[in-house]
Amino acid sequence: MTERTSNAFVLEHYQKLIQHSHPAQLQIWPIISGYDCKRGEFQDWWVIIFIHTGNSVVLNTYGIGELPQSLIGSDTINLENKERARSRIEKHFALRPKTGLFLCALMAASKTRN
């Protein structure tokens, strides 16, 4: 799957969630109304950061590569440590409240597509 497709895959599912929960605010909702993206991986996980810009005309995507185990704080991401890994990523990249951080298991994404 290409970088653009993985970002679009996650954003599509996020947009459906917001459309279901807050349909009247969909066009002004942070991230959906415009974003830049940082995308990396850790083992079998996508790490996708959507940075709210409010500009839907220009989209910048930056690769952040394979994240090191020292950043994640474990040799794997699982249900027990997913929130701790998320917290470490948020701190490392100095993420703000209108930023979306998605950790997506590659196997779960491929099952959803099929």
C-alpha positions in Angstrom: 0.0 0.0 0.0 1.4 3.4 -0.9 1.9 6.2 1.6 -1.0 8.2 0.1 -3.3 5.3 0.1 -2.6 4.5 3.8 -3.3 8.1 4.8 -6.5 8.1 2.7 -7.6 4.8 4.2 -7.3 6.1 7.8 -8.8 9.5 6.9 -11.8 7.9 5.2 -12.6 5.9 8.3 -12.1 8.9 10.6 -14.3 11.0 8.4 -17.1 8.4 8.5 -16.9 8.4 12.3 -17.2 12.2 12.5 -19.9 12.3 9.9 -21.9 9.8 12.0 -21.3 11.6 15.3 -21.2 15.3 14.3 -22.7 15.6 10.7 -23.4 19.3 11.0 -19.8 20.1 11.8 -18.1 17.8 9.3 -16.8 20.6 7.0 -15.2 22.6 9.9 -14.0 19.6 12.0 -10.2 19.7 12.7 -8.2 17.6 10.3 -11.1 17.0 7.9 -11.1 20.7 7.1 -7.4 20.6 6.1 -4.2 18.9 7.3 -0.6 18.0 6.8 0.5 14.4 7.4 3.5 12.7 8.9 3.6 9.0 8.3 5.9 6.3 9.6 5.9 2.7 10.7 6.8 0.6 13.7 7.0 -3.1 12.9 3.5 -4.0 11.7 1.9 -0.7 12.6 1.3 2.5 10.7 2.0 5.6 12.7 0.0 8.4 11.0 0.0 12.0 12.4 -2.6 14.4 10.9 -1.7 18.0 11.8 -4.7 20.3 11.5 -4.1 23.3 9.1 -7.6 24.3 8.1 -6.3 24.5 4.5 -7.9 21.8 2.3 -6.1 23.1 -0.9 -2.5 22.3 0.1 -1.6 19.0 1.6 2.0 18.2 2.7 3.0 14.7 3.5 6.3 13.9 5.3 7.7 10.5 5.8 9.1 9.9 9.3 10.4 6.4 8.5 10.6 3.4 10.8 10.3 4.6 14.3 12.9 3.2 16.8 12.0 0.9 19.6 13.5 3.5 22.0 10.8 6.0 21.0 8.0 3.5 21.3 9.3 2.2 24.7 8.7 -1.4 23.9 9.7 -4.0 21.3 6.1 -4.3 20.1 2.8 -2.4 20.2 -0.1 -4.3 21.7 -3.4 -3.6 23.5 -1.6 -3.4 26.9 1.0 -0.8 25.8 -0.7 1.0 22.9 -1.7 4.1 25.0 1.8 4.3 26.5 3.3 4.2 23.0 0.8 6.9 21.8 1.8 9.1 24.8 5.5 8.7 23.9 4.9 9.6 20.3 2.8 12.6 21.2 5.6 13.9 23.5 8.4 13.2 21.0 6.6 15.1 18.1 5.2 17.8 20.4 1.6 17.1 19.2 -1.2 19.5 20.1 -4.9 19.0 20.8 -6.0 19.5 17.2 -3.5 16.9 15.9 -4.7 13.4 15.2 -2.4 10.4 16.0 -3.5 7.1 14.5 -1.8 3.8 15.3 -3.2 1.2 12.9 -2.2 -2.4 12.8 -1.4 -3.4 9.2 -3.2 -6.7 9.5 -6.4 -5.0 10.7 -6.2 -2.5 7.8 -5.7 -5.2 5.2 -8.7 -7.2 6.6 -10.9 -4.1 6.4 -10.0 -3.5 2.8 -10.8 -7.1 1.7 
